[in-house]
Amino acid sequence: MATDDSELNTRPQGVIVAVSRPAWWTEITAPRNGSVVQILHPDHGWLTFMFPPKCAERLGHALVQQAALCYDKLGSLPPSTVTIN
């Protein structure tokens, strides 16, 4: 199923339950020119996603920024909309 750009600018609303510290794996996929990310979900097994280079870059950049923010603002961030499982 293809993802159009409008789906990239929305996110689930309400209280979201998240899996804490899931196992994951990533590698480059040459035939499709992108990054494969596999995440282990306790109920659904290994979920596999393929990100084109630009999407992988955006995801990596966002995670680095958020990690830095977590360290800088420890204890002072607003409440999350995500419930950690």
VENWORA-V706923 format. One record per residue. N is the residue number from 0. RES is the residue in one letter. SS is DSSP state (hx for helix, st for strand, lp for the rest). PSI is psi in degrees with one decimal (999 if undefined). Layout:
# VENWORA-V706923
[[N	RES	SS	PSI] [N	RES	SS	PSI]]
This chain:
# VENWORA-V706923
[[0	M	lp	126.9] [1	A	lp	148.2] [2	T	lp	122.6] [3	D	lp	168.7] [4	D	hx	-29.6] [5	S	hx	-33.2] [6	E	hx	-25.4] [7	L	hx	-18.2] [8	N	lp	8.4] [9	T	lp	166.4] [10	R	lp	161.1] [11	P	lp	146.6] [12	Q	lp	161.0] [13	G	lp	-164.8] [14	V	lp	125.7] [15	I	st	130.3] [16	V	st	127.9] [17	A	st	151.2] [18	V	lp	126.4] [19	S	lp	129.8] [20	R	lp	55.7] [21	P	lp	153.5] [22	A	lp	145.8] [23	W	st	163.1] [24	W	st	146.3] [25	T	st	148.0] [26	E	st	166.3] [27	I	st	139.0] [28	T	st	104.2] [29	A	lp	-44.6] [30	P	lp	-30.7] [31	R	lp	-2.2] [32	N	lp	61.7] [33	G	st	-171.7] [34	S	st	132.9] [35	V	st	130.9] [36	V	st	125.8] [37	Q	st	131.7] [38	I	st	131.7] [39	L	st	115.6] [40	H	st	132.6] [41	P	lp	-27.8] [42	D	lp	-25.4] [43	H	lp	-0.4] [44	G	st	-156.2] [45	W	st	122.6] [46	L	st	130.8] [47	T	st	131.8] [48	F	st	141.9] [49	M	st	122.9] [50	F	st	125.7] [51	P	st	159.2] [52	P	hx	-43.7] [53	K	hx	-40.7] [54	C	hx	-41.0] [55	A	hx	-40.0] [56	E	hx	-44.5] [57	R	hx	-43.4] [58	L	hx	-47.7] [59	G	hx	-43.7] [60	H	hx	-43.5] [61	A	hx	-41.8] [62	L	hx	-40.0] [63	V	hx	-44.2] [64	Q	hx	-44.1] [65	Q	hx	-38.4] [66	A	hx	-43.9] [67	A	hx	-41.3] [68	L	hx	-39.9] [69	C	hx	-40.8] [70	Y	hx	-40.8] [71	D	hx	-36.0] [72	K	lp	26.1] [73	L	lp	121.7] [74	G	lp	-5.7] [75	S	lp	8.8] [76	L	lp	149.6] [77	P	lp	160.1] [78	P	lp	143.3] [79	S	lp	156.5] [80	T	lp	2.8] [81	V	st	132.8] [82	T	st	125.2] [83	I	st	128.0] [84	N	lp	999]]
